[in-house]
């Protein structure tokens, strides 16, 4: 599973909008949408913030672990 599927699933499971996540990451919604679609590579700083937000490890976020 690619990270963009994970970040979409985590967002949907937590009932958050793409706009609210974009605000949390201090970026435009269209930029975040491109991360979720796999059109842009997620920067490390954003991956760290998302992992903290959802309470998961970076390994889980990028698909290296299912824990």
N, C-alpha and C positions, 0 to 999 in steps of 0.2 A: 504494500500500500504506500502510495506517495504521500508526502507531508500535506499537500494541498487537500487531499481527501480527509485527512485527520483534522486539520484545522476547521474545515467546514463541518464535519461531524461533531466536533467538540462545541463549536459555536451553536449549532442547531440543538444539541442535547442540553445546552445551558439556556436555551430560549433567548439568545442574544441576536441582535440584528447586525448586519455587516457594518452599518453606520456606527453603532455603538462601539464595535471593536476598532474601527478606524479612528474614532475619537480617542479611545484608550491608547492607541498606538501613535496618536498625534500625526495622522496622515489623512489624505483624501480618501473618501470611500472607494473611488474608482481604482486607486492603487491597491487597496486591500482586496478588492474583488479580483484583481489580476493574480494576486497570490493564491486565492482560493481556487481559481481556474487553472493554476499551474502555468500561467503565461509569464510570470516573473518569478525569479528566485527569491525566496524569503530571506531577508538579511538575518544574521545571527542575533543581533540585538532584539529584533522583533520576535524571533523564535523563543528567546529567553523570556521576554515579557509575556508571551502567550502561554508558555509552560507554567510560569508563575500564576497567571490568571486562572488557568484551568486546574492547577494542582497536579500536573503530570511532569514526568521527566522529559528532557530533550530527546532521549532515546525513544520514548513512546511517541513523541510528537513527530519524529522523522521516520517512524516505522521500524526501528531497530528492536523494539520490545513491544510486547502486548500487555505489559503490567502498568 
